[in-house]
Amino acid sequence: MENGPAVFAGSVFALFGAGLLVWTAARLRHREPVADGMSPAVSATVASFAGTAALLLAVWCFTRI
């Protein structure tokens, strides 16, 4: 019964985290701002942390299956 929600949540976290990390890397590679109105270093750090945290949550969800 718990497998369905764990798979769904893990998939959502994995897609969001991977997408955020890829988007952040693409913005940095083109030397474009990651977030408007913020320091480039701070915005890249926060976005990278959020993407990594989402991937870790995905791994945690998948271990609960």
N, C-alpha and C positions, 0 to 999 in steps of 0.2 A: 504494500500500500504506500510506503514511503518512497519507493523508487521513482515514481513518476514526477513528483515535485522536485526531488533532488536532481534528476536528469535535466528537467526544464531549467531550474535555477542555475545549475552548473553550466549549461549551454549558454544561457543569457550572459552570465558573468564572463565566460570565456570569449564570447563574441565581442562584448563591450570592451574588455581589457585589451584584447588583441587589436581591435579597431582603433582604440585610443592610442596605443603605442605606435602603430603604423602611421596614423595621422600625425602624431607628434614628431616622429622621425622624418616624415616627408616635409613638414613645415620647417624643421630645423635644417634639413638638407638644402632647401631653397632659400634659406636665410630670411624667412618670413616670420612674423610674430605668431606665437602659439595662442596668446590671448591678448585682445586689444586693451590698452591702458595699463598693462603690467610690465614689469621688467622681464626681458626675454629669459633670463636665467631662472627667475622665480617661477614663471609660468611653465617652462619646460620641466622643471623639477616637480612641481605639483602635478602636472599631467602625467609624468612618468610614474610618480608614486601612486596615483589613482589607478593607472592601467595595471601596474604590478599588483596592487592590492586586489583588484578585480580578478586577475588571473589566479592569485592565491586562494581567493574565495571559491573560484571554480574548482580548483584542485580539492579543496576541502569538501565541497559538495559532492564531487565524484567519489571521494573516499567513503562517503556515507551510504553508497549504494550497496 
